[in-house]
Structure formats: C-alpha cells, structure tokens
Amino acid sequence: MLRFVTIGREMPEKRTPDERAEDFHEIYREFADRKATEQASRCSQCGVPYCQSHCPLHNNIPDWLRLTAEGRTEEAYRVAQSTNTFPEICGRICPQDRLCEGNCVIEQSGHGTVTIGAIEKYVTDTAWERGWVRPIRPATERAESVGIIGAGPGGLAAADMLRRQGFQVTVYDRHDRAGGLLTYGIPGFKLEKHVVERRVRLLEEGGVEFVLNTDVGPDISFDAIRGRHDAVLIATGVYKTRDLDLDNAEAQGVVRALDYLTAANRAEFGDEVPDFADGELDARGKRVVVIGGGDTAMDCVRTAIRQGALSVKCLYRRDRANMPGSQREVANAEEEGVEFVWLSTPSAFAGHAPGDARQADEAEVDNAGGDVTGDGIGDMPVISAVRVQRMRLGPPDVTGRQAPEAIEGADYDEPAELVIKALGFEPEDIPRLWGQPGLEVTRWGTIRAEHATHRTSLPGVYAVGDIVRGASLVVWAIRDGREAAARIAADLAAAVELAAE
C-alpha cells in the first residue's frame, strides 16, 4: 500500500472518440488484474477515510482497496457487497468525481485520486465472471409479505434486503422491464443493459416476484396492493419533466429528455418504437440543441452523437464551474464532438409550417414574442431555430450560487431541427393519481416520509428515493432502499411479537 508517491493515477483505457461514437457500448476497457491491483495499492489507508464518509452508502472503500491490492479479489467483493446492493452499477454510473474520488486525501495532496469507481467495477465484474455472485437463499422463510411499487434502484435494493431476511417480496412496475431509469433512462455507453438484466434475474432466482406492465391506478388500485401485503414501499421515482414557458414550446421537434432517452434505449433493445422509427425522437442528420447542465443533459448530448446528429450543442445558463453535471461526463462529451455554449439560455423557439422546407436561417421570429409568422399559423410549427439569450453571473441566489442574468441585446438564433429539454424532473401528483388524499406530500409535491424510518402518513406504507428526495443520485436511492428494508423488517417483527402476546 501507500504507493501513490511512486505510481501515478491511471484510469482504464478509453476507446477512441470515433470508435465509441459508433455504438452504445461502455467507453472504458476493462482493467487487467495487474493494473487493478497496482492502482488499488495507491490508497493511503487514511485513519479518517474521507472517501468513505462522502459515499452515501459509507462503503468500506479503503478495506476493499487493500484486499484488491493484495490479490484477495473475492474478499474485496464480499466487503463491497456488504454495504452496497449494486456495486457493479455504482462503479459505472456514480459521479465519483463529486463523491468518493473528489474527497480522496491523496487527491487533495496533489498526487491524483485513487480510481475508486474503476476498481469497484473491476472487482464486481470479476465476481460475476467467476461465479461468486449467487442468488439469495434465505435461512428461514417468513409469512409476511411486502409490496414494492417501482422497480428502480431504491425498490430493487429494498427487495434484495427484505428477501435476504425471508420476507415474501412482490415488485410492481409500470414498465415492461425492471430497472426504472437504470434500464430506460441511462444510456448503454454508461451502463450496458445486460448489467441491469442479470441483477434482476438474480433477484428473480432468489424469490422476488415482479409484476410488470402494471400501472398503479389504471391497472391495479393502491388499496388492492395494500390489501395484499403486510407493508408497502413506494419507490416510484420522479418522471414529470420540468418545462419552459416559452413561445412555441410545443413545436414539433421540441422533446422531453426522458422521452428521447427512453426511445433510444428501447431502440437498442430492439423494441418497436414508432416515434423513433418515424424520426421524431431520432437525432440522425439533425442539428441538435440540448437545454440543461445536469447528468441527464450529458446523456442526451452523447446519445445524439451516437445517433449520427449533424451537430450537437448544449446550452447552460451558468458557466462550466457551476454546472451540476459531472465534469468527467462533460469531458467525455467534448471528446466526442459536443459543443457547450456556457452562459446561455433559450428565450424563444422559431418554427415553420409543417411541410415547409425553409431552413432555420430563413425562419421569421418576432423579436418580442418569438411568434411564428407566415404559413405556420394555425398548425403546430416545426422547430427550426432556438433564440439564445446570452447570460452573465450576478449575485448569489438563495442557494448560494451566482444567479444568471440576461445580457440586454445579446441574443441570436441557433438553427436546430431537434431540441431536447433536460431541465430536471418533478414528482407526479401521486395522492390524486392513486386516490389517496391521506398520503401527505411536501410543498414540492414529494411524498412526506420520516427521515430515519421512511414511514409515510399512511400506516404500513413507506417511501424512498427520488419520490421523497426529489431528483437525486442512484446511490442515494440504494441507501434509502436498504434503510427502509431494515425498518420494515423491524416493524413487521414487532407486529408479530405483539400479536403473539
């Protein structure tokens, strides 16, 4: 250990930008055994490991790095798995530059962070290849059952933990495949879908039941689910897209990020996707503008590159240093040909009438309102350009970040045939959709749940993940799912003891 002074930081080799732009496979090649052990040996084995304290799961990172450096890979996997239900997923998609690696002590001392994420991926992929990952086999079966609504990371993490304790677990999801955003939101170049599918199969083999293509409300009532189970966990995530209050915001060619990414992922699965097949959600041959600066925006710009877009530009109202997305993802996108237009925001969309072949530079936009003029009146216009407003950073806002301000007279038209809105997500109105007025929500519309117990206002009903936190990271959903599973198990055990008295 402690070899960071003599051995430099080294990530797994990246495929070239030209090569990776041709497919949706992951961009990093695999670590060789020797390279993984060498990089793990750079860990300084801190007395106070900031990497661990800044990990939402508080993974025992120094411990499994030491075991990896010593060639004890199976033991390293066991340690990693003990605190993280899906280490092979977190190793791929966690923003390590903002969490564990960003707080590495040797990084602060100028030696370059330990490549924690890449080593975690190596350890867990090796465990799968060598058969160390096995289905759940509870020591004792329990009669109590738990219904989980939502097959995303929070729901799946809870299902895993509850099933290990012998509870009967049923997971309900509106989609035809489990995984939530892991399956349909995150592109394959960050998380290849076989990684999610094999984990779902493992849960099925361990006794977790999946009820897919089932939307709570239209297909099955929430009361019916409560009646079938001793406890219910809500882990639906947030899927309602924030929007822009701009002229022509509903023009053809202006699409939501989640619709775009879902179509792209379904197409990669080989599904029939009419909106992709007719070109509406396909970037091929188009000038693409993505609005937003988070990780979803990064997924969109890099997907558009792989679909063969003519050009891809990303508008963000703040500068690079203040964007919420991963800087590593920004660098990957730039390598692949994405152009970032910092300190810019859309102020209007220009369009032309359906069937009109005018190019974007011929589109007529009223400077005051951005209205389409001419033969587009009366029809849904087709996007042809984005009116871009230049910004500058002013005084800090309520969050402490510098608030963007418009620069008067500094606007221009950016030609575009596809505009993707990656503005973040909000919760759906679940109490109304499910007919549950007693299910309390916060002023943001998220479900109100106790921080420590994840209990909601309804007896026997718990909630985790983004539907409680708002749009957040996968690793936080995993943590919530594991915590809620422990509380549900304790509450059900207490109820059994009380009934026996």
C-alpha positions in Angstrom: 0.0 0.0 0.0 0.9 3.7 0.1 2.4 3.6 -3.4 0.8 6.8 -4.6 4.1 8.6 -4.4 5.8 6.3 -7.0 2.7 5.1 -9.0 0.6 7.7 -10.9 -3.1 7.7 -11.2 -4.3 5.7 -14.2 -7.8 5.0 -15.5 -8.7 2.1 -17.7 -8.1 2.8 -21.3 -10.8 4.6 -23.2 -11.9 3.7 -26.6 -11.3 6.4 -29.1 -14.0 9.0 -29.6 -14.5 8.0 -33.2 -14.9 4.3 -32.2 -17.3 4.9 -29.3 -19.4 7.3 -31.2 -20.4 4.4 -33.5 -22.1 2.3 -30.8 -23.7 2.4 -27.3 -21.1 0.2 -25.6 -19.3 1.4 -22.5 -16.4 3.7 -23.3 -13.8 2.2 -20.9 -12.0 -1.0 -21.5 -11.6 -3.4 -18.6 -8.8 -3.2 -16.1 -6.3 -6.1 -16.2 -5.7 -7.9 -12.9 -2.2 -6.4 -12.6 -3.4 -2.9 -13.3 -6.3 -3.1 -10.9 -4.1 -4.3 -8.0 -1.5 -1.7 -8.9 -4.0 1.2 -8.8 -5.6 -0.1 -5.6 -2.2 -0.1 -4.0 -2.1 3.7 -4.3 -4.6 4.1 -1.4 -3.1 5.8 1.5 -5.3 3.9 4.0 -6.3 7.1 5.8 -7.1 7.0 9.5 -10.2 9.1 8.6 -11.2 8.0 5.1 -13.0 10.9 3.5 -13.8 8.7 0.5 -16.0 6.6 2.8 -17.6 9.4 4.7 -18.6 11.1 1.4 -20.1 8.0 0.0 -23.9 7.9 0.7 -23.6 4.2 1.4 -20.5 4.7 3.5 -18.8 1.8 1.6 -15.7 0.4 3.3 -13.6 1.7 0.4 -10.1 1.5 2.0 -10.8 -2.1 3.1 -11.7 -3.4 -0.3 -8.9 -1.4 -2.0 -6.4 -3.1 0.4 -7.8 -6.5 -0.4 -7.7 -5.8 -4.1 -4.1 -4.7 -3.8 -3.2 -7.9 -2.0 -4.9 -10.0 -4.8 -7.8 -11.1 -2.5 -10.4 -10.1 -5.0 -13.2 -12.4 -3.7 -12.8 -11.0 -0.2 -12.8 -7.5 -1.7 -16.1 -8.3 -3.4 -17.7 -9.6 -0.2 -16.7 -6.3 1.6 -18.0 -4.2 -1.2 -21.3 -6.1 -1.4 -21.9 -5.9 2.3 -22.8 -2.2 2.1 -23.8 -1.8 -1.5 -26.5 -3.8 -3.1 -25.4 -3.0 -6.7 -21.6 -2.2 -6.7 -21.3 -3.1 -10.4 -23.8 -0.3 -11.1 -22.4 2.3 -8.8 -18.9 1.6 -10.2 -20.2 2.6 -13.6 -22.5 5.5 -13.0 -21.8 7.1 -9.7 -20.3 10.6 -10.1 -17.2 9.6 -8.2 -15.5 12.9 -9.1 -18.2 14.6 -6.8 -18.3 11.9 -4.1 -15.6 9.4 -3.1 -12.8 10.3 -5.5 -13.5 14.0 -5.2 -12.7 13.7 -1.5 -9.7 11.4 -1.7 -6.9 12.6 0.6 -4.1 12.0 -1.8 -6.1 13.9 -4.4 -6.0 16.9 -2.1 -2.3 16.5 -1.7 -1.7 16.7 -5.4 -1.0 13.0 -6.2 -4.2 12.2 -8.1 -7.1 10.4 -6.7 -7.4 6.6 -6.4 -9.5 5.3 -9.3 -12.1 4.0 -6.9 -15.0 3.6 -9.3 -13.0 1.7 -11.9 -11.6 -0.7 -9.3 -15.1 -1.2 -7.8 -16.3 -2.1 -11.3 -13.4 -4.4 -11.9 -13.9 -6.2 -8.5 -17.6 -6.8 -9.1 -17.3 -7.8 -12.8 -14.7 -10.3 -11.7 -17.1 -11.6 -9.1 -19.8 -12.2 -11.7 -17.4 -13.8 -14.2 -16.1 -16.2 -11.5 -19.4 -17.2 -10.1 -19.1 -15.5 -6.7 -22.4 -13.7 -7.1 -25.2 -16.1 -6.2 -29.0 -15.9 -5.8 -30.5 -15.1 -2.4 -31.2 -18.2 -0.3 -32.9 -17.1 3.0 -32.1 -19.1 6.0 -35.7 -19.0 7.1 -38.9 -18.1 5.1 -41.3 -15.6 6.7 -45.0 -15.4 6.1 -45.1 -11.6 6.0 -45.2 -10.0 2.5 -44.0 -6.6 1.3 -45.3 -4.9 -1.9 -42.8 -2.5 -3.6 -44.1 0.0 -6.1 -41.3 0.8 -8.5 -38.5 -1.4 -9.9 -35.8 1.3 -9.9 -32.7 1.2 -7.7 -34.5 2.1 -4.5 -37.1 -0.5 -4.9 -34.7 -3.2 -6.1 -32.3 -2.5 -3.2 -35.2 -2.9 -0.7 -36.4 -6.0 -2.4 -32.9 -7.6 -2.1 -32.5 -6.8 1.6 -36.0 -7.9 2.5 -35.8 -11.1 0.6 -32.5 -12.0 2.3 -34.4 -11.9 5.6 -37.0 -14.3 4.2 -39.9 -11.9 3.5 -42.2 -12.5 0.5 -41.5 -9.7 -1.8 -43.5 -8.5 -4.9 -42.3 -5.6 -7.0 -44.8 -3.7 -9.2 -43.7 -1.5 -12.1 -45.4 0.3 -15.0 -42.8 -0.7 -17.5 -42.2 -4.0 -19.3 -38.7 -4.4 -17.9 -37.5 -3.8 -14.3 -34.7 -1.3 -13.6 -36.5 2.1 -13.9 -34.1 4.7 -15.1 -31.3 2.2 -14.9 -33.0 0.5 -17.9 -34.7 3.2 -19.8 -33.1 6.5 -18.6 -29.3 5.8 -18.6 -27.7 5.1 -21.9 -25.8 1.9 -22.6 -22.4 3.8 -23.0 -22.6 4.5 -19.3 -24.4 1.3 -18.2 -24.8 -1.6 -20.6 -28.2 -3.2 -20.1 -27.1 -6.7 -19.5 -25.6 -5.5 -16.2 -29.1 -4.5 -15.0 -30.8 -7.5 -16.5 -28.5 -10.0 -14.8 -29.1 -8.4 -11.4 -32.9 -8.5 -12.0 -32.6 -12.2 -13.0 -30.6 -12.9 -9.8 -33.4 -11.3 -7.7 -36.0 -13.4 -9.5 -33.9 -16.6 -8.9 -33.8 -15.6 -5.2 -37.6 -15.5 -5.0 -38.5 -11.8 -5.7 -41.7 -11.7 -7.8 -42.0 -9.0 -10.5 -45.4 -7.8 -11.7 -44.6 -5.7 -14.8 -46.7 -3.6 -17.2 -48.8 -2.7 -14.2 -49.6 1.0 -13.5 -50.9 1.7 -10.1 -54.3 3.4 -10.6 -55.3 2.3 -14.1 -54.3 -1.4 -13.8 -54.4 -2.0 -10.0 -55.5 0.2 -7.2 -53.2 1.2 -4.4 -55.8 -0.1 -1.9 -55.6 -3.5 -3.6 -51.8 -3.6 -3.2 -52.1 -2.6 0.5 -54.7 -5.4 1.0 -52.3 -8.0 -0.4 -49.3 -7.1 1.7 -48.3 -6.5 5.3 -46.3 -3.5 4.3 -46.0 -1.3 1.1 -42.9 0.6 -0.1 -43.3 3.4 -2.6 -40.2 3.8 -4.8 -41.7 5.3 -8.0 -39.1 7.9 -8.7 -39.9 11.2 -10.3 -40.8 11.3 -14.0 -42.7 14.6 -14.6 -40.4 16.8 -16.7 -39.9 20.5 -15.9 -40.9 22.7 -18.8 -40.1 26.1 -20.3 -42.7 28.9 -20.5 -41.6 30.0 -24.0 -43.4 30.6 -27.3 -43.6 27.5 -29.5 -42.5 25.3 -26.6 -44.7 22.6 -28.0 -43.4 22.8 -31.6 -42.7 19.6 -33.4 -39.1 18.7 -32.7 -39.0 20.0 -29.2 -39.0 16.9 -27.0 -38.5 15.9 -23.3 -35.2 14.3 -22.3 -36.9 11.2 -20.8 -39.0 10.6 -23.9 -35.8 10.9 -26.0 -33.6 8.6 -23.8 -36.4 6.0 -23.4 -36.9 5.8 -27.1 -33.1 5.5 -27.7 -32.8 2.7 -25.1 -35.8 0.8 -26.4 -34.4 1.0 -29.9 -31.2 -0.5 -28.6 -33.2 -3.3 -27.0 -34.7 -3.9 -30.5 -38.2 -2.8 -29.5 -40.6 -1.3 -32.0 -40.6 2.4 -31.2 -42.9 4.3 -33.7 -41.6 7.8 -32.6 -38.1 6.7 -33.2 -38.8 4.9 -36.4 -40.5 8.0 -37.9 -37.6 10.2 -36.9 -39.3 12.3 -34.3 -37.0 11.0 -31.5 -34.0 10.2 -33.6 -31.2 12.7 -34.0 -29.8 11.3 -37.2 -28.9 14.1 -39.7 -30.2 16.8 -37.4 -28.8 19.9 -35.7 -29.5 19.2 -32.1 -29.7 21.6 -29.2 -29.9 20.2 -25.6 -31.0 22.6 -22.9 -29.7 21.9 -19.4 -26.5 21.2 -17.5 -27.1 18.1 -15.4 -26.2 14.4 -16.0 -29.4 13.9 -18.0 -28.3 16.6 -20.4 -25.0 14.8 -20.7 -26.8 11.6 -21.5 -28.8 13.3 -24.2 -25.9 15.1 -26.0 -23.8 11.9 -26.1 -26.8 9.8 -27.3 -27.3 12.3 -30.1 -23.7 12.0 -31.2 -24.1 8.2 -31.5 -27.3 8.5 -33.4 -25.5 10.5 -36.1 -26.5 14.0 -35.4 -25.2 16.7 -37.8 -24.1 18.8 -34.8 -24.8 18.8 -31.1 -24.8 21.9 -28.8 -25.6 22.1 -25.1 -27.0 25.3 -23.7 -26.4 26.0 -20.0 -27.3 29.3 -18.2 -24.3 29.2 -15.9 -20.6 28.6 -16.6 -18.7 25.3 -16.5 -17.6 25.6 -12.9 -21.2 26.0 -11.7 -22.9 23.2 -13.7 -24.5 20.4 -11.7 -23.4 17.6 -14.0 -20.3 15.5 -13.7 -17.2 17.2 -15.1 -16.0 13.8 -16.2 -19.1 13.5 -18.4 -18.5 17.0 -19.8 -15.0 16.0 -20.8 -16.2 12.8 -22.4 -18.9 14.7 -24.4 -16.4 17.3 -25.6 -14.1 14.5 -26.8 -17.0 13.0 -28.8 -17.7 16.3 -30.5 -20.3 18.1 -28.4 -20.1 21.9 -28.2 -21.0 23.5 -24.9 -22.4 27.0 -25.0 -22.0 28.3 -21.5 -23.9 31.3 -20.0 -26.8 30.9 -22.4 -30.4 30.1 -22.2 -33.3 29.8 -24.7 -35.7 32.7 -24.9 -38.0 31.5 -27.7 -38.3 28.8 -30.3 -38.7 29.6 -34.0 -40.7 27.3 -36.3 -42.1 26.9 -39.8 -45.2 25.3 -41.0 -45.3 21.5 -41.4 -44.1 20.6 -44.9 -42.3 23.9 -45.3 -38.7 23.3 -46.3 -37.3 26.6 -45.2 -34.1 26.4 -43.4 -33.6 27.8 -39.9 -31.8 30.9 -41.0 -34.9 31.8 -43.0 -37.3 31.4 -40.1 -39.1 34.6 -39.1 -39.3 35.2 -35.4 -40.9 38.2 -33.8 -38.3 39.6 -31.5 -40.7 40.5 -28.8 -42.6 37.3 -28.5 -40.9 34.6 -30.7 -44.2 34.0 -32.7 -44.1 32.1 -35.9 -45.2 34.3 -38.8 -46.4 33.3 -42.2 -47.8 30.0 -43.2 -47.2 28.3 -39.9 -50.3 30.0 -38.3 -53.0 27.5 -37.4 -50.7 24.5 -37.5 -48.3 23.1 -34.9 -45.0 24.6 -36.2 -41.9 22.5 -36.8 -38.8 23.7 -34.9 -36.2 25.4 -37.0 -34.2 27.6 -34.5 -33.7 28.5 -30.9 -33.4 32.1 -29.9 -30.4 32.0 -27.5 -30.1 34.7 -24.8 -26.6 35.4 -23.5 -26.2 35.5 -19.7 -23.7 36.6 -17.1 -23.4 35.6 -13.4 -24.7 38.1 -10.9 -25.1 38.0 -7.1 -25.6 34.6 -5.4 -29.2 33.3 -5.2 -30.9 31.7 -2.2 -28.8 28.5 -2.8 -25.5 30.5 -2.6 -24.8 30.0 -6.3 -24.4 33.1 -8.5 -27.7 33.8 -10.2 -27.6 34.1 -14.0 -28.7 37.4 -15.5 -29.6 38.2 -19.1 -27.3 40.5 -21.1 -29.6 43.0 -22.8 -29.3 42.8 -26.6 -27.1 39.8 -26.6 -29.2 37.2 -28.3 -29.0 35.3 -31.5 -30.8 32.4 -33.4 -29.3 28.9 -33.3 -30.5 26.6 -36.1 -32.0 23.3 -34.8 -34.2 20.5 -36.1 -34.3 18.8 -32.7 -34.4 20.5 -29.3 -34.2 18.3 -26.1 -35.4 19.8 -22.8 -33.2 18.3 -20.0 -34.4 20.6 -17.2 -34.9 18.1 -14.4 -37.8 16.1 -13.0 -40.7 16.7 -10.6 -43.0 14.3 -8.8 -46.3 13.3 -10.2 -49.4 14.0 -8.1 -49.5 10.5 -6.5 -52.2 11.2 -3.9 -54.6 12.3 -6.7 -53.5 9.6 -9.2 -53.8 6.8 -6.7 -56.9 8.2 -4.9 -55.0 8.6 -1.6 -55.8 12.0 -0.1 -54.4 10.9 3.2 -50.9 10.4 1.7 -49.1 13.6 2.8 -46.8 15.4 0.4 -44.4 18.3 0.9 -44.7 21.7 -0.7 -42.6 20.4 -3.6 -45.0 17.5 -4.2 -42.7 14.8 -2.9 -44.1 12.2 -0.5 -43.6 13.2 3.1 -41.6 10.5 4.9 -39.8 10.4 8.2 -36.1 10.8 7.6 -34.9 7.9 9.8 -37.7 5.4 9.3 -39.1 6.2 5.8 -42.6 5.9 7.2 -45.3 7.9 5.5 -48.5 9.3 6.9 -50.3 6.0 6.0 -49.9 3.1 8.4 -47.7 0.4 7.0 -46.7 2.5 4.0 -43.1 3.6 3.4 -41.4 5.7 0.7 -37.8 6.0 -0.6 -35.7 7.5 -3.3 -36.5 10.4 -5.6 -40.2 10.4 -4.8 -39.1 11.6 -1.3 -35.8 13.4 -2.0 -36.6 14.9 -5.4 -34.5 14.0 -8.4 -31.2 12.7 -7.0 -28.5 10.1 -7.5 -28.9 6.4 -7.9 -26.6 5.8 -4.9 -28.9 7.7 -2.6 -31.9 5.7 -3.8 -29.9 2.5 -3.0 -29.2 3.8 0.5 -32.8 4.7 1.1 -34.0 1.3 -0.1 -31.6 -0.5 2.3 -32.6 1.7 5.2 -36.3 1.3 4.6 -35.9 -2.5 4.3 -34.3 -2.6 7.7 -37.1 -0.5 9.2 -39.9 -2.6 7.5 -38.3 -5.8 8.8 -38.1 -4.4 12.3 -41.7 -3.1 12.3 -43.1 -6.4 10.9 -41.2 -8.4 13.5 -42.5 -6.1 16.3 -46.1 -6.6 14.9 -45.7 -10.4 15.0 -44.4 -10.3 18.6 -47.3 -8.0 19.7 -49.8 -10.3 18.1 -48.3 -13.3 19.9 -48.6 -11.7 23.3 
